[in-house]
Amino acid sequence: MKFTIGRRIGLGFIVFIFFTTIAFVLTILTLKESKKRTDLVVGEVTPSVAALTELNLLLQRSHTDISKWFYNKSFSDIDFRIELKSIIEKEYPLKKEELKNLSKNWNTASKEQLQNIFIRIETLFKVYKNEIMNKLQATESYEDISVYFPIRLQFEDSELSIKTIYKKLNQLIESEQKMAEDVKTEMFKSFNFLRRFVILLGILLIVGGILIAIFTARSITVPVQKLKNLLQQMSLGMLPKERISPRKDEIGDMQKALNNLVQSLNQTTKFAEETGSGNFNAEHNPLSKDDVLGFALIKMRDNLAENERSLEKKVAERTEEVVRKKEEIEEKNKELVAVYKQVTDSIHYAKRLQDAILPTTDFIKESLPNSFVFYKPKDIVSGDFYWMHKRNNTTYFAAIDCTGHGVPGAFMSLIGYNVLKDITTHSNAITPAEMMNKMRDGVITALQADTGVNDAKDGMDMTLCSINFDTLELNYAAAFNPLLIVREGELTEYKADKFPIGNYIGEKKPFKNTTIPLKKGDQIYIFSDGYADQFGGDKGKKFMIGDFKKLLLDISQLPTNQQHKQLETTFTTWKGHLEQVDDILIIGVKI
């Protein structure tokens, strides 16, 4: 039975309404199910927050146990020692593995923050095990100051580290909680909007379907007009691009015949175009056994394909090794970049530790109100450092230049700072010379304890001063680096002892203490040798100590803040494009 135009219109209307209704119902059901799944996905964040909170509690327990380990000398109470070992060796690895599994779907920033927290925790636990737990294994260890004092420094540093970890961990917990709430709110807004939109769309589709059905019934003449236009194009030698969908009615019989003819001609044309553009997998079915053009095109395709394969093989053979070498180089570059980043990150962290030992700006202003500190490390961390201490009405300050610069110099600076701190805390040394004698002994002991050898090259140059502002009396002692005083336009240099803080070849002598009466308006300078040793200028030579003294004399009448600015400007101009050769430290005090 022929599918007439009238039946087509009626059936089309029924099918359109049916499928529109089905689409509408399915969309509503899908939205409801999607909303349930969204609630489930968002709910999975809760275990992550709980696990982070448990990690926080675990850290608090470890902090409590390590504090007991450090302060409790008794070994009859071992519960907290057992618990701390269990936390480090068992509980933390399990919690870390749990968080790794839960964080697989986190964003990149949260993953990196979690990984950074793991690194800090593991670094902290290494300090607990290697520097505290392993070394405090008996009551005698608590009573041996040479053992207990270095451990105390490590314990104090760990207190700062765990505060940083608490802060970052709490930030991560807050971030995950906020992210979960934000995602949930936005998803609900989107689903509510989509639900209203689909309902409106469904109504529009139903109304549109009725209008389309009416329009289709009135448009029987349109396909007849299209059929006429296609026939006119073919009469002019053109292949029509427009195709007419086959219909099972009187008009459809004519459309089918025309479509078959156009399809055959288009197939031959498309095959020729694809073969010419290099697509040798194009298929073509000749119209008949006598289709000379069709078989000729197939033969041409096969010949071109063979030539293409031969050429590609030669090119591949010649470029294969180049590509392999390129991949090897790229892989090595990635490895180098990763190693460089790890080293740089570690040095930047060491800088924060080193900055923590320097006097604060407020302490400097309180101790030496009319002064400046010009401090310019060569690398990220420095071998130069400055130190200040106030005892009653006397202010102590020092400029210390450790052997080397960068990371080795920074380690020496930490040794020097710790020894100075121990002297001011646990000795009765008052004069700079007494303090430097004790400091030399402390540095020698520290280096022998760390390396097991007596290396005369390891040590530091130093100028240590004390000023009693009530009596205007200055005491100083110096190792290699002198003291300069500018008074009424004249510069006086006070010599230093020619042996360092540390091991050296020759007879061991005590440092000399010198007392100098001061006057109002005196300008005092102590410094390392970095500024004078800097290469620069038009000829790339050293600045030299003579020009450095002249520069200090020229700027001595300026306010201290302007002196600092002038030192910075002169150094930058002199250095130019050359590299800084050493750490630089200058301290100026105006009476």
C-alpha positions in Angstrom: 0.0 0.0 0.0 1.4 3.4 -1.1 2.1 5.8 1.7 0.1 8.8 0.4 0.7 12.4 1.3 -2.4 12.5 3.5 -1.2 9.5 5.5 2.3 11.0 5.8 0.9 14.2 7.3 -1.2 12.4 9.8 1.5 9.9 10.9 4.1 12.6 11.1 1.9 14.7 13.4 1.3 11.7 15.7 5.0 10.6 15.8 6.2 14.2 16.5 3.8 14.6 19.4 4.7 11.1 20.8 8.5 11.6 20.7 8.3 15.2 22.0 6.3 13.9 25.0 8.8 11.1 25.6 11.7 13.5 25.4 10.0 15.8 27.9 9.3 13.0 30.4 12.8 11.5 30.1 14.5 14.9 30.5 12.6 15.6 33.8 13.5 12.1 35.1 17.1 12.6 34.1 17.3 15.9 35.9 16.0 14.4 39.1 18.5 11.5 38.9 21.4 13.9 38.1 20.5 16.0 41.1 20.6 12.9 43.4 24.0 11.9 42.0 25.3 15.4 42.5 24.3 15.3 46.1 26.2 12.0 46.4 29.3 13.4 44.7 29.4 16.5 46.9 28.9 14.3 50.0 32.1 12.5 49.3 34.0 15.6 50.4 33.0 14.9 54.0 35.5 11.9 54.4 38.3 14.1 53.1 37.6 16.9 55.6 37.4 14.2 58.4 40.7 12.7 57.4 42.4 16.1 57.3 41.0 16.8 60.8 42.3 13.4 62.0 45.7 14.3 60.6 45.6 17.5 62.5 44.8 15.6 65.8 47.6 13.1 65.0 50.1 16.0 64.7 48.9 17.5 68.0 49.5 14.1 69.7 53.0 13.9 68.2 53.7 17.4 69.4 52.6 16.6 72.9 54.7 13.3 72.9 57.9 15.0 71.6 57.6 17.7 74.2 57.3 15.0 76.9 60.3 13.2 75.4 62.4 16.4 75.4 61.5 17.5 79.0 60.8 14.2 80.8 64.1 12.6 81.9 62.4 9.6 83.4 62.4 6.3 81.4 60.0 4.6 83.7 57.2 6.4 81.9 57.4 5.0 78.4 53.7 5.2 77.2 54.2 8.5 75.4 57.5 7.2 73.8 55.7 4.1 72.5 52.8 6.2 71.2 55.2 8.7 69.4 57.0 5.8 67.6 53.6 4.4 66.6 52.4 7.7 65.3 55.6 8.2 63.1 55.9 4.6 61.9 52.3 3.3 61.6 49.5 5.9 62.1 50.9 8.6 59.9 51.7 6.4 56.9 48.2 4.9 57.1 46.6 8.4 57.3 48.8 9.6 54.4 47.7 6.7 52.2 44.1 7.4 53.1 44.4 11.1 52.1 46.2 10.2 48.8 43.2 8.0 47.8 40.7 10.7 48.9 42.5 13.5 47.1 42.5 11.9 43.6 39.6 14.1 42.5 40.8 17.3 44.2 41.9 20.3 42.2 45.6 20.8 41.4 46.2 23.5 44.0 44.7 21.5 46.8 46.8 18.4 45.8 50.0 20.5 45.8 49.1 22.0 49.1 48.5 18.5 50.6 51.8 17.2 49.1 53.6 20.2 50.6 52.1 19.4 54.0 53.3 15.8 53.7 56.8 17.0 52.9 56.8 19.3 55.9 55.4 16.6 58.3 58.0 14.0 57.1 60.8 16.6 57.5 59.5 17.3 61.0 59.3 13.6 61.9 62.9 13.1 60.6 64.0 15.8 63.1 62.0 14.1 65.9 63.6 10.7 65.2 67.2 11.7 64.2 67.8 14.7 66.4 65.6 14.1 69.5 64.4 10.5 69.9 67.6 8.8 68.8 69.9 11.1 70.9 67.8 11.2 74.1 67.8 7.4 74.8 69.1 7.6 78.4 68.9 9.9 81.4 72.6 10.7 80.9 71.9 12.3 77.6 69.6 14.9 79.3 72.4 15.8 81.7 75.1 16.1 79.1 75.0 19.8 77.9 77.0 19.0 74.8 74.3 16.6 73.7 71.2 18.4 75.2 72.0 21.9 73.9 72.1 21.1 70.2 68.9 19.0 70.6 67.2 22.0 72.3 67.9 24.1 69.2 66.4 21.4 67.0 63.4 21.2 69.4 62.8 25.0 69.2 63.0 24.9 65.4 60.5 22.1 65.3 58.1 24.2 67.4 58.1 26.8 64.6 57.7 24.1 61.9 54.7 22.5 63.5 52.9 25.9 63.8 53.4 26.4 60.1 52.0 22.9 59.4 49.0 23.6 61.6 48.3 26.8 59.7 48.6 25.2 56.3 46.5 22.2 57.3 43.7 24.3 58.7 43.8 26.4 55.5 43.4 23.2 53.4 40.5 22.0 55.6 38.7 25.3 55.3 39.4 25.4 51.5 37.9 21.9 51.0 34.8 22.7 53.1 34.2 26.0 51.2 34.8 24.3 47.9 32.2 21.6 48.7 29.6 24.2 49.7 30.3 26.4 46.6 30.0 23.5 44.2 26.8 22.2 45.8 25.2 25.6 45.7 26.2 26.2 42.0 25.1 22.8 40.9 21.7 23.2 42.5 21.3 26.6 40.8 22.2 25.1 37.5 19.8 22.2 37.8 16.9 24.4 38.9 17.5 26.7 35.9 17.8 23.7 33.6 14.6 22.2 35.0 12.6 25.4 34.3 14.1 25.7 30.9 13.2 22.1 29.9 9.6 22.5 31.0 9.3 25.7 28.9 11.0 24.0 26.0 8.6 21.0 26.2 5.6 23.4 26.0 7.2 25.2 23.0 7.8 21.9 21.2 4.2 20.7 21.6 2.9 24.0 20.3 5.5 24.0 17.5 4.7 20.5 16.5 1.0 21.4 16.0 2.1 24.4 13.9 4.5 22.4 11.8 1.9 19.7 11.1 -0.5 22.4 9.8 2.2 23.9 7.8 3.3 20.6 6.3 -0.2 19.9 5.1 -0.3 23.2 3.3 3.2 22.7 1.6 2.6 19.9 -0.8 3.6 22.1 -3.7 7.1 22.9 -2.3 8.8 19.5 -3.2 7.3 19.7 -6.7 9.0 23.1 -7.1 12.3 21.8 -5.8 12.2 18.8 -8.2 11.7 21.2 -11.1 14.7 23.4 -10.0 17.0 20.3 -9.8 16.1 19.2 -13.3 16.8 22.6 -14.7 20.4 22.6 -13.0 21.2 19.2 -14.5 20.1 20.4 -17.9 22.9 23.0 -17.7 25.6 20.4 -16.8 25.7 21.1 -13.0 25.4 18.5 -10.3 22.9 19.7 -7.7 24.2 19.9 -4.1 20.7 19.8 -2.6 19.2 16.4 -2.1 15.5 15.6 -1.7 14.4 13.0 0.9 12.6 10.1 -0.7 8.9 9.9 -0.1 6.4 7.1 -0.5 3.9 8.9 -2.6 3.5 10.1 -6.1 6.1 12.8 -5.8 8.4 10.5 -4.0 8.7 8.1 -7.0 10.2 11.0 -9.1 12.4 12.1 -6.3 13.9 8.6 -5.9 14.8 8.3 -9.5 16.5 11.8 -9.5 18.4 11.1 -6.3 19.9 7.9 -7.6 21.2 9.7 -10.7 22.7 12.5 -8.7 24.2 10.1 -6.2 26.0 8.1 -8.9 27.5 11.3 -10.5 28.5 12.7 -7.1 30.3 9.4 -6.1 32.5 9.5 -9.2 33.3 13.2 -8.7 34.1 12.8 -5.0 36.4 9.8 -5.6 38.4 11.7 -8.1 38.8 14.7 -5.7 39.8 12.6 -2.7 42.4 10.6 -4.7 43.9 13.8 -6.1 44.2 15.2 -2.5 46.0 12.1 -1.3 43.2 10.0 0.2 44.2 6.6 -1.3 41.6 4.7 0.9 38.7 6.2 -1.0 36.2 3.7 -2.3 34.6 3.8 -5.7 32.0 1.4 -7.3 31.9 1.6 -11.1 28.5 2.3 -12.5 28.8 -0.8 -14.8 31.4 -3.1 -16.3 31.7 -0.7 -19.2 32.4 2.3 -17.0 35.8 3.2 -18.5 36.3 6.4 -16.4 35.5 4.5 -13.2 38.1 1.8 -13.8 40.7 4.3 -14.9 40.3 6.3 -11.7 40.7 3.1 -9.6 44.0 2.3 -11.4 45.3 5.8 -10.9 44.5 5.6 -7.2 46.5 2.4 -6.8 49.5 3.8 -8.6 49.6 7.0 -6.5 49.2 5.0 -3.3 52.2 2.9 -4.1 54.4 5.9 -4.8 53.2 7.6 -1.6 54.1 4.6 0.6 57.6 4.4 -1.0 58.2 8.1 -0.3 56.9 7.9 3.3 59.2 5.0 4.1 62.3 6.9 3.0 61.4 10.0 4.9 60.6 7.9 8.1 63.9 6.1 8.0 65.8 9.4 7.7 64.0 11.2 10.4 63.6 8.4 12.9 67.0 8.9 14.6 66.5 12.7 14.7 63.2 12.3 16.5 64.6 9.8 18.9 67.5 12.1 19.9 65.1 15.0 20.3 62.9 13.0 22.7 66.0 12.0 24.7 67.1 15.6 25.0 63.6 16.8 26.0 63.4 14.1 28.7 66.8 15.1 30.2 65.7 18.8 30.2 62.6 17.8 32.2 64.8 16.0 34.7 67.1 19.0 35.0 64.2 21.4 35.5 62.7 19.2 38.3 66.1 18.9 40.1 66.7 22.6 39.8 63.3 23.4 41.3 63.8 21.1 44.2 67.2 22.6 45.0 66.0 26.2 44.7 62.9 25.5 46.9 65.2 24.0 49.6 67.5 27.1 49.5 64.5 29.5 49.7 63.3 27.6 52.8 66.8 27.8 54.3 66.7 31.6 53.7 63.6 31.9 55.8 65.4 30.0 58.6 68.4 32.3 58.3 66.3 35.5 58.3 64.8 34.3 61.6 68.2 34.6 63.4 68.8 38.3 62.3 67.7 41.1 64.7 64.3 42.6 63.9 63.9 46.2 62.6 62.1 47.1 65.9 64.9 45.6 68.0 67.6 47.5 66.0 65.7 50.8 66.4 65.3 50.2 70.1 68.9 49.2 70.7 70.7 51.5 68.3 68.2 54.3 67.4 70.5 56.3 65.1 71.9 53.5 63.0 71.6 51.6 59.7 72.4 48.1 58.4 73.4 47.6 54.8 73.0 43.9 54.2 73.2 42.4 50.6 73.7 38.7 50.3 75.4 37.4 47.1 73.1 34.4 46.8 69.7 33.5 48.3 71.4 32.7 51.6 74.4 34.4 53.0 77.7 33.8 54.8 77.5 37.3 56.4 75.2 38.0 59.3 74.8 40.7 61.9 74.0 40.3 65.6 72.8 42.5 68.4 72.1 42.1 72.2 71.1 44.5 74.9 72.2 44.0 78.5 71.2 46.6 81.0 72.4 50.0 79.6 75.0 48.4 77.3 74.2 47.4 73.6 76.3 44.8 71.9 76.5 44.6 68.1 78.6 42.6 65.7 79.3 42.2 61.9 80.4 38.6 61.2 81.8 37.3 57.9 81.8 33.5 57.7 84.0 31.4 55.4 82.4 31.2 52.0 79.0 32.4 50.9 75.7 30.8 49.7 74.7 27.5 51.4 78.2 26.7 53.0 78.4 30.2 54.4 74.8 30.1 55.7 75.6 26.9 57.6 78.6 28.6 59.2 76.4 31.6 60.1 74.0 29.3 62.0 76.9 27.9 63.9 78.1 31.4 64.8 74.7 32.6 65.8 74.0 29.6 68.1 77.4 30.0 69.8 76.8 33.7 70.4 73.3 32.9 71.8 74.8 30.3 74.1 77.5 32.8 75.3 75.0 35.5 76.2 72.7 33.0 77.9 75.0 30.8 79.8 78.3 32.7 80.4 79.4 35.7 82.4 81.5 37.2 79.6 81.1 40.9 79.5 83.8 42.5 77.3 83.9 41.9 73.5 87.3 40.2 73.8 86.0 37.7 76.4 83.0 36.9 74.3 85.1 36.4 71.2 87.5 34.1 73.0 84.6 31.9 74.1 83.1 32.1 70.7 86.3 30.9 69.1 86.3 27.9 71.4 82.6 27.2 70.7 83.1 27.3 66.9 86.1 25.0 67.0 84.1 22.5 69.2 81.1 22.7 66.8 83.2 22.1 63.7 85.1 19.2 65.2 81.8 17.7 66.5 80.2 18.0 63.0 83.1 16.9 60.8 85.5 15.0 62.9 88.5 16.9 61.5 90.4 20.1 62.3 90.2 22.3 59.2 92.0 25.6 59.5 90.1 27.1 56.6 86.7 27.0 58.4 85.8 29.9 60.6 84.8 33.6 60.5 86.0 37.2 60.6 84.3 39.4 63.1 84.1 42.8 64.7 82.2 42.9 68.1 81.4 46.2 69.8 79.7 47.3 73.0 78.5 50.8 73.8 77.5 52.1 77.2 75.3 55.1 76.3 75.4 56.4 79.9 79.2 56.8 80.0 79.7 57.1 76.1 82.3 54.3 76.3 82.9 51.9 73.4 84.7 48.5 73.8 85.6 46.4 70.8 87.5 43.4 69.7 88.0 42.3 66.1 89.3 39.3 64.1 90.8 40.6 60.8 88.0 43.2 60.1 88.8 46.7 61.7 86.7 49.3 63.3 86.4 52.8 61.7 85.3 56.0 63.6 84.7 59.3 61.9 85.1 62.3 64.3 85.0 65.9 63.3 85.7 65.1 59.6 88.6 62.8 60.3 88.5 59.0 59.9 90.4 56.8 62.4 91.0 53.1 61.8 91.3 50.8 64.9 93.2 47.6 63.9 92.0 44.1 64.3 93.8 40.9 65.5 95.2 38.9 62.6 93.6 35.6 63.5 90.0 34.4 62.9 87.2 32.9 65.0 88.1 29.3 64.5 91.1 27.0 63.9 94.3 28.6 62.5 97.9 27.8 62.1 100.1 29.3 64.8 100.1 30.1 68.5 96.7 30.5 70.0 96.4 34.1 71.4 93.5 35.8 73.3 91.7 38.6 71.5 92.6 42.2 72.5 89.9 44.3 74.1 90.1 48.1 73.3 88.2 50.8 75.1 87.5 54.1 73.3 85.8 57.2 74.8 83.1 58.5 72.4 81.8 62.0 71.7 78.5 63.2 70.5 78.5 63.2 66.7 80.9 60.3 66.3 80.1 57.9 63.4 81.1 54.2 63.9 81.4 51.7 61.1 82.0 47.9 61.2 81.8 45.8 58.0 82.8 42.7 56.1 85.1 42.8 53.0 82.4 42.2 50.4 81.9 45.9 49.4 85.6 46.7 48.9 86.2 43.4 47.0 83.4 44.1 44.4 84.5 44.3 40.8 83.1 47.1 38.6 83.7 50.5 37.2 84.9 51.2 33.7 87.8 48.8 33.9 86.2 46.0 35.9 88.6 46.4 38.9 88.0 46.0 42.6 86.4 48.9 44.6 89.4 48.6 47.1 89.5 49.4 50.8 90.9 52.9 50.3 88.0 54.1 48.1 85.6 52.4 50.6 87.0 54.4 53.5 86.8 57.6 51.4 83.2 56.8 50.6 82.4 56.3 54.3 84.1 59.6 55.2 82.1 61.5 52.5 78.7 60.2 53.7 79.4 60.2 57.5 77.8 63.6 58.0 74.5 62.5 56.4 71.6 61.1 58.4 71.8 57.3 58.7 68.9 56.5 56.4 70.6 58.6 53.6 73.9 56.9 54.3 72.2 53.6 53.6 70.7 54.9 50.4 74.0 56.4 49.2 75.8 53.0 49.8 73.2 51.2 47.8 73.4 53.7 44.9 77.2 53.7 44.7 77.3 49.9 44.8 74.7 49.4 42.1 76.5 52.0 39.8 79.9 50.5 40.4 78.9 46.9 39.9 77.0 47.6 36.7 76.3 44.4 34.7 78.9 42.4 36.6 78.0 39.7 39.1 78.2 40.3 42.8 81.3 38.5 44.1 80.6 38.2 47.8 78.1 38.9 50.6 78.1 42.5 51.8 77.4 43.8 55.4 78.0 47.3 56.7 76.7 48.6 60.1 76.8 52.3 60.9 76.0 53.9 64.3 75.9 57.6 64.9 76.4 58.8 68.5 
